[in-house]
Amino acid sequence: MDVGSGRLYLAVAAGGFRRYATYRAATVAGVFTNTAFGVILVYTYLALWDEKPHLGGYDQAQAVTYVWLGQCLYATLAIQGGGAEKDLMERIRTGEIAVDLYRPADLQLWWLAGDVGRALFQMLGRGVVPFAFGAVFFPMALPTSVTPWAAFVVTLLLAAVVSFALRYLVALSVFWLMDGMGVNQVLMITGIFFSGMVLPLNAFPGVLGDIVRVLPWAAQIQMPADVLMGETDPLGAFAFQAAWAVALLAAGRLLQSAATRRVVVQGG
């Protein structure tokens, strides 16, 4: 990718950031909702950890940290959808995707850049406040040195790519399904369960736990949480996330190629 292309995708990312920054009322409502749900989940977790100390290898402070990190990343990573894939599905359904295909830009990178801009705004506008609220009012297991925080930032970037790559695959299915309602429901269910939003994946028992911890959704919340709290080797987490990012982006590239070759865009 040359300098000109880099500037183009940077501009697309900036556009994604500005677009979501205009929804101020929605952002305030989201901050309130995430904070309220965070408080509810914290007390639920505390009760659970009273009964099951060190569940999933976490103490209570780590469990609380996990809750607030999940609330911080819920909208950032579009855990249940609502990111770039929503607009992409609609453009495929209406046939407007034809305009995107004629742009002198890579389709996948274009949408990735826009989604990264969206994720950055959601992190700053909707995620930081609930996380800071949790740190002020509840005991949390946060690192005191710079290195874990730097590693955590890397995991967030990789998590954002994995999240986009999953949702991009789902969006492309509309080329064949002609409607995204069903796959959106699947995206919501898998996102909330397999990402660990309800319960840390480390707490899942037996074979089920072994399975969910190697699926790509584990790269979204579980890996950043474990890196932040020093529960896993950062290099191993990076490798896990990067492997899934590459595999899913490659799958998206193949599906995109099949769609643009064989599927007639709606409306002609």
N, C-alpha and C positions, 0 to 999 in steps of 0.2 A: 504494500500500500504506500503510494507516494505522498508527498507533503500536501498536495492539493486535495487528495482524497481524505487524508487525515483531518484537514480543516473542514471539509464538508461534513464528515460524521461528527466532528466536535460541534459544529453549528446545529446539527440535528439533535444532538444531546442537549445543547443549551435550549433549543426550542421546546424539547420535552419538559425540561425543568420549568421554563417560563409558563408553559401551558397549565401545568398543575398548580403553579404558584398563584394563578388567577382565582382558584376555587378556595377563597379564604374561609368562607362559612363552613364548607365541607371539611377543611383542614381543622378548624377549631372543634367541630363536632367529632371528628376522628380522634383528636387528642383526648377529649373528654371520654369518649367511648373506650379507648384503649386503656386509659387510666382507671376507669371504673371497673372494667373487666379484669385488669391487673390486680386490683385490690381484692376482688372476689376470688380470683384464682390463687392469690397468695395465701389467703386464709384457708382455702381448701387444701392447698399443698401442705401448709403447716399442720393441719389436722391429720392429713395422710402420713406425713413424716413423723408425727408423734406416735402413730400406730406402727409405722414401718421405718424405724430409724435407718439412715444410710441407704434408702431405696435407690437403686440404680447407681450406687456408689457415691451419691451426693449427701452432704449434710444439709441441714435446714437453710443455712445461708446460701449455699449453692443452688438449692431448689428455688429459693426466692429470686436469686439472680437469673435463673433460667426463665422464670415467669416474666420478669420485666424485659428480658432480652427478646422473648417471643412477642411481647406487645410492641416492642420497638421495631421488630422486623416484619410484623404481620402485613402492613401495607407496603413497606419497603420492598419486600420480595413478592408481593401479590400472591400470598400463600394460597388464597382461595380464588385467584383470578382477579381480573379488573385492571390488568396492565395493558401492555401494547397489544396483546392477543385479542382483546375486546374490539379494538378498532380494526385490526386486521381481519377478523372474522366478518365484520360488517362490510368491509370493502370487497372481500371475496364474494359475499352473498349478493351484493348489489352490482358487481361487475366493475366497480371503481378500481379494483386491483390492476386492471389493464393499464391504467395511468402509471402505477408504481413500476410495472414491468418495463415501461418505456423510458423510465428515468435512467440517466447515465450513472447509475449507482447500483451497488450490490443490494438486492432486496433484503437479504438476511441481516447484513451489517446495518442497513438503514433502520430497520425496526429495532435491532439491538441497541443502536446508539440512542434512539428515542426512548427506549425503555430504561436505559441506564440513567438518562436525565430525569425521568419520572422517579426512579428509585432514589436518586440522590435527594430530590426534593422531599419525598415521603420520609426519608430518614431524618432530614433536618427539620422539616415542618411538622411531622406527625410522630416521629419515633423518639427524638431526643427528650422531649418533655416528660412523657410517661416514664422513661428510663431514669431520668434525673429525679423525678418524684419518688420512684422506688428507692433510689440510693439515699435520699434524704430521710425517708420515713420508715424504712425497713432495713434490717441487717443484710448486707449483700457481700458476696465473696469476690471483690474486685482487686485486680493486681495493683501493686504500688510502684512498679517499674515500667519503663517505656517499652521494653522489648515485647511483653505479651500484648500490649495494646497495638503495637505495630503489626504483629502477626495476626491479630484479630481483624485489623483493617483489610489485610490481604484476603482473609477468609470471607469477609463481606463482599469484596469484589468478585471473588470466584463464586460465591453463593448467588449473587445477582445474575451472573452468566448462566449458571445451571438453571436457575428459576426461569429465565427468559427462554432457554433452549427447550425446556419442557413445555412451556406454554406456546412456543412457536410451533412445535409438532402438533399440538392440539388444534391450534388455529388453522393449520394447513389441511386438516382433515375436512374442513368445510368445503374444500374444492370438490369433494366427492359427496359429502352428506347434504350440502346445500343449506344447512341450518346448524347453528352452533349451540342451540339450547341444551341438547342432550350431552354433548361433550363438555359444556360448561359445568353441568351438574357433576359429571365425573371428576372434572378438575377440582371442584370445590371439596368433594368428599375425600379424594386422595390427598389433596393438599393439607387439609386439617388433620387427617389421621397419620399419614406417613411422614410428615415433616416434624412431628413431635409437638405440635401446638397444644394438644390436649394433655399429653404426658411425655416426659423425656423418653426418647427411644431406648436409653440405657435401662429403663425400668420395665421394658417389655420382656416377658418371660420366655425361656426356652428357645425353641426353633423359630417362633414368631419374631423374637428379638433379634436372632441372628440374621433373619431375612431383612427386616426393616432397616437394620443398621448398614446394609450394603446397597440399599436402593438409592437412587439419586436424590430423593427428598431429604435424606440424612445430611446432605451437603448444605442444606439451607439454614437450619437452626442448630441442629445437634453439633455439627463440626465447629461453627463459630463459638458456640457456648463452651464446648470443651477446651478449645484453644484459649479463650479468655480466662477460664478458671484453672488452667494448667492441668487439665485432666487427660490431655493427649499430646503427642508430639506434633508441633506445628508443621514440620516437613511432611509427616505422614498425612496430616489433614489436607495440606496443599495438594499432595499427589492424588488423594482420593477425589477431591473436588475438581482438579484439573482434568483427571481422566474422564469423569462423567461429563464435564463441560465439552471436551473434545468429541467424545462419543455422541453426545446428543446434538451438538452443532453439525457434526458430519451426517447424522441421520436426518436432520432438518434439511441439510443441503440436498441429500438424495431425494427426499420426499418433495422438496420444492422443484427439483428438476423433473421428476415424474409428473407433477401437477401441471407445470407449464408446458410440457410436451404433449400430454394426452388429454387434458381436461379442457373443455370449451368453457370460457368465462361466461357466466350468466349474462344474458342480454345480447349475446353474439360476440 
